[in-house]
Amino acid sequence: MSMVQLGYLVLCDAHAKVGEKDCVLGIFNRILVRSFPTQHPQCYLAFELWADPGKHEMKIFVRDTDGEDVVDPMGPVEMQIGDSGQGSGAVQLRGLPLKKAGIYSFVVSIDGEDIGARDLFVEPAPVASQ
């Protein structure tokens, strides 16, 4: 079994690879929603991981406050980790269903082992007073 460590895991509005760099824009962990159910139109889950060089399988799970899967698990995606042992990238999420307020967890699994999670706090937007 290989040793895998998560360097970072962030939700962001945009991600791009520029040369060997990961560029992220608009990192967030909280959104306000006017009504439920709704959808978050688009975001990215950007990551960096350290693992033994070679092929690894990544899966991502999105779970709500009750631990229920919000969408089907994403993956497995095959990742090729180079000799440096470092890999990075992002997964684009479109139309993420948000049925209720609460904490939505984005769980990353490598080679069948959960290595980390990022929580998104989804809250009702304050009602403007008249």
C-alpha positions in Angstrom: 0.0 0.0 0.0 1.4 3.4 -1.0 1.6 6.5 1.2 -0.6 9.3 0.0 -0.8 12.8 1.5 -3.1 15.7 0.5 -1.2 19.0 0.0 -4.3 21.1 -0.5 -8.0 20.7 -1.3 -10.0 23.9 -2.1 -13.3 24.9 -3.7 -12.8 27.7 -6.1 -14.6 29.6 -8.9 -11.9 28.9 -11.5 -8.9 26.7 -12.1 -6.3 26.6 -14.9 -2.9 25.0 -15.5 -0.3 27.5 -16.7 2.9 25.8 -17.4 3.5 23.6 -14.3 1.5 25.9 -12.1 -2.0 25.5 -10.8 -3.9 28.8 -10.9 -7.0 29.1 -8.7 -9.4 32.0 -8.4 -12.1 32.7 -5.8 -11.4 30.2 -3.0 -14.5 29.7 -0.8 -16.0 27.4 1.8 -19.4 29.1 2.4 -22.3 30.2 0.2 -25.6 31.8 0.9 -28.7 30.6 -0.9 -32.0 32.4 -1.3 -34.2 29.2 -1.4 -34.0 25.5 -1.4 -33.8 23.2 -3.3 -31.3 24.9 -5.7 -28.1 24.3 -7.6 -24.7 25.8 -7.4 -24.0 26.6 -11.1 -20.3 25.9 -11.3 -17.2 25.5 -9.2 -13.9 23.5 -9.1 -12.4 21.2 -6.5 -8.6 21.9 -6.8 -6.1 19.6 -5.2 -2.5 18.7 -4.7 -1.4 15.3 -3.5 1.9 13.5 -2.8 2.1 9.8 -3.6 4.4 7.1 -4.8 5.3 7.6 -8.5 3.0 5.6 -10.8 -0.7 5.2 -11.5 -3.3 5.9 -8.9 -7.1 6.0 -9.0 -9.0 9.0 -7.7 -12.7 9.1 -6.7 -14.6 12.1 -5.3 -17.7 11.8 -3.2 -20.1 14.7 -2.4 -22.1 14.1 0.7 -24.7 16.3 2.5 -25.1 17.0 6.2 -26.8 13.6 6.7 -23.9 11.7 4.9 -26.1 11.0 1.9 -24.4 11.1 -1.6 -25.6 14.3 -3.4 -24.3 13.1 -6.8 -23.0 9.8 -8.1 -19.3 9.3 -7.1 -17.0 11.0 -9.6 -14.4 8.6 -11.0 -12.4 6.6 -10.8 -10.0 8.9 -12.7 -6.5 7.5 -13.4 -3.7 9.8 -12.3 -0.1 9.3 -13.3 2.2 10.6 -10.6 5.7 11.4 -11.8 9.1 10.8 -10.2 8.7 13.9 -8.0 5.7 12.2 -6.2 3.6 15.3 -6.7 0.3 15.6 -8.6 -2.2 18.4 -8.9 -5.3 19.5 -10.8 -9.0 20.2 -10.4 -12.4 18.6 -11.0 -15.1 20.8 -12.5 -18.5 20.6 -10.8 -21.6 21.9 -12.7 -25.2 22.1 -11.4 -24.3 20.8 -7.9 -27.7 20.1 -6.3 -28.3 21.7 -2.9 -31.5 20.4 -1.4 -31.2 22.0 2.0 -29.0 24.1 4.3 -26.1 22.4 6.0 -22.5 21.1 5.4 -21.7 19.5 2.1 -18.4 17.4 2.2 -16.2 16.8 -0.8 -14.3 13.6 0.0 -11.2 12.6 -2.0 -10.3 8.9 -2.2 -7.0 7.6 -3.7 -6.7 3.9 -4.4 -9.7 3.2 -2.3 -8.6 5.2 0.7 -10.2 8.5 1.8 -7.3 10.9 2.1 -9.1 14.2 2.9 -12.2 16.3 2.6 -13.3 19.9 2.1 -16.5 21.2 3.7 -18.9 23.7 2.0 -21.2 25.5 4.4 -24.5 26.2 2.7 -26.7 28.7 4.5 -29.9 30.6 3.9 -29.3 34.1 2.8 -30.5 36.7 5.3 -33.9 38.2 4.5 -33.7 41.9 3.7 -35.8 44.0 6.1 -38.5 46.2 4.7 
